[in-house]
C-alpha cells in the first residue's frame, strides 16, 4: 500500500505529459493554416530547446548523483536476472523431487509414524524424569519458601501422574508420595499464613525492643512508642516485598492465598483461619506478657518492685499494636480472597468471614484479658451482699485460671451518702452490682483456658483501669470505626465501671475517712514531722483532714484517668466533703458547748454573732491575714492613731459585754482545757489549708467548663455551686476557729482580771510583795496558751491572737477601778506589781514592750496624789485618760479616805474636773 501511494504522483505526472503531447498533435493536425502550424511548431521547438538546455544544466549539476543512480540501476537489474535464474532452477529441482517422492511414498509414511511414536516415548520419558525430580525440587523450594512455585510444581506433577502417566505402575509409590506432600503443603501454607499474621508482628516487636534497648541506657524510658515501632517495621517489610517480591522471611500474603487457591484448599484454609483466630490471639498475648516480664527483670531489680502500672500500660499498648497489625493482615487476606473469587473461582459463602468477625474475636480476647487484670470476679464479690447468682461461674473460673486467689472479706459501706446530688448511695451501688452480668466474660472457656499460659505483668486489681482507660478507649473507638457499630467491649468496660469499680472506690474512700474520723479523739491526732515536711506545711495538720484530702486527691486523679465517670467522682467528692464538714462542726460543737442545754462558751457565741464577727473582721489585724491578689496586705493599712482607736473600740465592746455588772464569768463559759485550744488551732490550720486546695480545684473545674476543652466533660453548674458552697463552709469554719481563739484569749483575761478588783483586798495593812493570785493564774494561762498556739499556728496568726492584748488588759484594769472599795499605798503597790507581772509576761509572749500597760500603771500611781494635785496636772499638762476614768479615780480616793466632808469634797472635785475637762476640750477645738 505504501509503494502504491509512492507511485501515484509519477503516474499522474505521466498522464499529464501524454495529454500535453496529444493536445499538440491535435492542434497541428486540426490547423488548416500553414502559418498557424509553423507558429505552433516554432513554439514547441523553442520549448524543446529550453527543456533540453534545462536538462543539460540539471545533468551537469547532478553528474555524480546521475552516475550513482545508473550504477545502482545496473546492479539491481543484474541481481534480478540472477534471482530469476535461481528460481527457475529451484522450480525444476522441486519437480524432480516430487517425482522421486511419489515413487517411495509408503516407506516415508512408515518412517513418519515411527518418528511420532519415538517422540511420544521420549516426551513420556522426560515427564517421568521430571516427576522423579519433583521431591528434591519441592524440598529446595520449600526451604527457600518459594511456595507459589512449589504449589505449581506439585499440582502439575500430581495432574501428570493422574493424567498421562496414570497407567505407569512404576510411578504408583511416587504418586502416593506426591499426593501426601500436596496435603502437607496445605498445612505448611496455613502454618506460614498464621506465622505471617500472628508471629511476624511479634518478631518485629522483639527486634524493635532490642534496638531501643541498645539505643537507651538502663532505667530510661524507650523514646519511640511500641505501636509506632511495629507499624514502621511493617511498612518497611511491605516496601521490601514490593521491591523483591519474595524475601525469605517476609512471604507476601497474596502468594500464600494464591497457593492455597491453586491447591483448591482455600475453603478449608478459611475455616482453619476462623477456628485458630482466638487461640492464636491468646498465644500472642502470652508471648507479649512474657516479653514484658523478661524486659522488666532485666532492669536490675525484682519484678514485684517495678512500676506495675507502667508495665500494664506498656503491655496493653503493645497488645493493641499487635492486634492492629493482625487486623490489617486479615484485611489483606480478605482482599486477596476477594480478588481470587472475582476471577471466577467461587468460594462457598458460608465459609467466608469479614472484618467484623476479626474485631469480635479481638474484643473477646481483650474482654477476658481485662477481666483478669481488673480482677472482675473478686471486685464483684466484694461489692455484693449476695453472690448466689455467681456461684457456679466462680467454680468454673477457678478451674480454668492459673492464678489462684484467696477469698477476700466483704467490705461494707461505713457511712451513707443519701443526700448526694446524684443519689450515689451504698444501697444503690449494691443494687446495681446485682445486675452486673459476668456471663459475657465467662462465655469462652477456650479463651479462659488460654490464660493458663499467660504470665501476669502486674497484680490483678480493679484500680488497674485507671492506668489503661484512655488508651483502651482510643482502641475501642478504632474498633467501632472499623465495625461501624458500637463495640461490645465498651459495654463491658462501662458495666465494670458503673456497677463494680465505682462501688469499690466508694467503699474504700468511706472506710478510709471513717477510720480517720472515728472516735472522740479523731480531731486530736496530727500528722508527724515527716508528713508535714512532705506536704510542705508550716504547722501540724489534723490527720483526718490530710486523710480526707488524700481521698479527695485520689478521686480527682480518677476524674482525670476516667473522664467519663467524672460526674460520679465529683458527686463522691461532694458527699465526702459534706460528711466531713458535719463531723468537723460536730467536733467544734463538742469543744464550745457546755451543759445539757447546748449552751456555748462566750467566745463561740461572739464568733458566730454577725455584728461582732463583722467588726472583728474589719480590724487591721484580721485584714492583714487575708491574701490580696496573691500577697499579704501591707501591715500599714492604717495609722497608729487609727489602730489605737480601733483597739479601743474592741476593748469597749468587750468590757461592755463582760464587766457591766458585779457578776463574774462562770468557769464553764470559757475553755479551760488548753488542749482543746490546740485542737481548735489545728482545726483552723487544717481547714484553711484544705479549703485552699479545694478552691484551686473548683477554679480548675470552672475554667474547664467555661473556657478550654479538656479530658473531663463539662461539669454541671449545679455541682459546681454545691462544691463551692462546701468549700466556703470549710473556709468559714476555719475563720470561726481563728476568731474563737482571738476572743477566747481575751475572755480569759476578763475571767482572771475581774476577780482581781472585785474580790481582792487592796487596803490591807501589810505590804504583799507578790502579785494577786488571779494575776499569776492569768500569766500561767497565757503562757500555756502561748506554748500551745505557737506550735499550732503560723507566726502571723499567732501574732493576731496576742497583739493588742496589752491594751485590753490595761483597759480592763483601769475600768476595774470602779469595783475597788478601798485602796491604800500597799494596795497601789500591789496593783502596780500586778500590772508589771502581766507586762513582763506579755512582753515574753509578743516580744514587744507592751507600752499600754505603762498607762495602766501610771493611772494607779496617780492615787499617790491628792485629788487637787491630780486636777492641777490635768489642767497644766492635759488629759491622759477619759473623763469617766478620772471621775472613778477621784471617787476611789474619797472612798479610801472617808471623813465627814468627803461627799462634799468629792462633789467639789468632780465639779472642778468637769470644768477643767470642758476647758481643755474648748482649747483643743480652738
ABEGO torsion letter per residue (X at the ends): XAAAAAAAAAAAAAAAAAAAAAAAAAAAAABABAAAAAAAAAAAAAAAAAAAAAAAAAAAAAAAAAAAAAAAAAAAAAAAAAAAAAAAAAAAAAAAAAAAAAAAAAAAAAAAAAAAAAAAAAAAAAAAAAAAAAAAAAAAAAAAGBAAAAAAAAAAAAAAAABAAAABAAAAAAAAAAAAAAAAAAAAAAAAAAAAAAAAAAAAAAAAAAAAAAABBBGBBBABBAAAAAAAAAAAAAAAAAAAGBBAABBBAAAAAAAAAAAGAAAAAAAAAAAAAAAAAAAAAAAAAAAAAAAAAAAGBBAAABBAAAAAAAAAAAAAAAAAAAAAAAAAAAAAAAAAAAAGBBBBAAABBBAAAAAAAAAAAAAAAAAAAAGAAAAAAAABABAAAAAAAAAAAAAABABBBBBBBBBBBABBBAABAAGBBAAAAAAAAAABBAAAAAABAAAAAAAAABBBABBBBAAAAAAAAAAAAAAAAAAAAAAGBBBAAAAAAAAAAAAAAAAAAAAAAAAAAAAAABEAAAAABBBBAAAAAAAGBABBBBAAAAAAAAAAAAAAAAAAABAAAAAAAAAAAAAAAAAAAAAAAAAAAAAABBEAAGBBBAAAAAAABAAAAAAAAABAAAAAABBBGGBBBBABABBAAAAAAAAAAAAAAAAAAAAABABBBBAAABBABAAAAAAAAAAAAAAAAAAAAAAAAAAAAAAAAABBBBABBBBBAAAAAAAAAAAAAAAAAAAAAAAAAAAAAAAAAAAAAAAAAAABBAABABBBABBBAAAAAAAAAAAAAAAAAAAABBAAAAAAAABGAAAAAAAAAAAAAAABABBBAAAAAAAAAAAAAAAAAAAAAAGBBBAAAAAAAAAAAAAABBAAAAAAAAAAAEBABBAAAAAAAAAAAAAABBBAAAAAAAAAAAAAAAAAAAAAAAAAAX
